């Protein structure tokens, strides 16, 4: 079984846009039934909908990445 957040991170790291990453992820959801099952289970476990699960994760991921950079910038000052 794949850690679905690693799959999310792969798409987010590969594409410069959350929208493009989401489109590619959803395209693969339709092609890969195992990925679809794992995504459904993850959404159920974290309490989000399948429609917004990837976006919710992506926004939090990007925000956390920005926080890391901001903390590094604060250190430089």
C-alpha positions in Angstrom: 0.0 0.0 0.0 1.3 3.4 -1.0 1.4 6.4 1.4 -1.0 8.7 -0.4 0.6 11.8 1.0 3.8 10.8 -0.8 1.8 10.5 -4.0 0.4 14.0 -3.3 3.9 15.4 -2.7 5.1 13.8 -5.9 2.5 15.7 -7.9 3.0 18.9 -6.0 6.8 18.8 -6.4 6.5 17.9 -10.1 4.2 20.7 -11.2 4.5 24.4 -10.5 0.8 24.8 -10.1 -1.6 23.2 -7.6 -4.3 23.2 -10.3 -2.1 21.3 -12.8 -1.0 18.9 -10.0 -4.6 18.3 -9.1 -5.6 17.7 -12.7 -2.9 15.2 -13.2 -3.7 13.4 -9.9 -7.4 13.2 -10.8 -6.5 11.9 -14.2 -4.5 9.1 -12.6 -7.3 8.4 -10.1 -9.5 7.5 -13.0 -6.8 5.2 -14.5 -5.7 3.5 -11.3 -8.3 1.7 -9.1 -5.8 1.0 -6.3 -4.9 4.7 -6.1 -8.5 5.6 -6.1 -9.2 3.2 -3.2 -6.3 4.5 -1.2 -7.4 8.1 -1.9 -11.0 7.3 -0.7 -9.7 5.7 2.4 -7.4 8.6 3.2 -10.2 11.1 2.6 -12.4 9.1 5.0 -9.7 8.9 7.6 -8.9 12.6 7.6 -12.6 13.7 7.3 -12.6 15.5 4.0 -14.5 14.9 0.7 -12.9 13.2 -2.3 -13.7 16.4 -4.3 -11.6 18.6 -2.0 -9.1 16.3 -0.4 -6.2 16.9 -2.8 -6.7 20.7 -2.8 -7.0 20.8 1.0 -3.8 18.8 1.4 -2.0 20.9 -1.3 -2.9 24.2 0.3 -1.6 23.1 3.7 1.5 21.6 2.1 2.3 24.8 0.2 1.6 26.9 3.4 4.0 24.7 5.4 6.7 25.1 2.7 6.2 28.9 2.8 6.5 28.8 6.6 9.8 27.0 6.3 11.2 29.6 3.9 9.8 32.5 6.0 11.5 31.1 9.1 14.8 30.9 7.3 14.4 34.5 6.1 13.7 35.6 9.6 16.9 34.0 10.8 18.9 35.8 8.1 17.6 39.1 9.3 
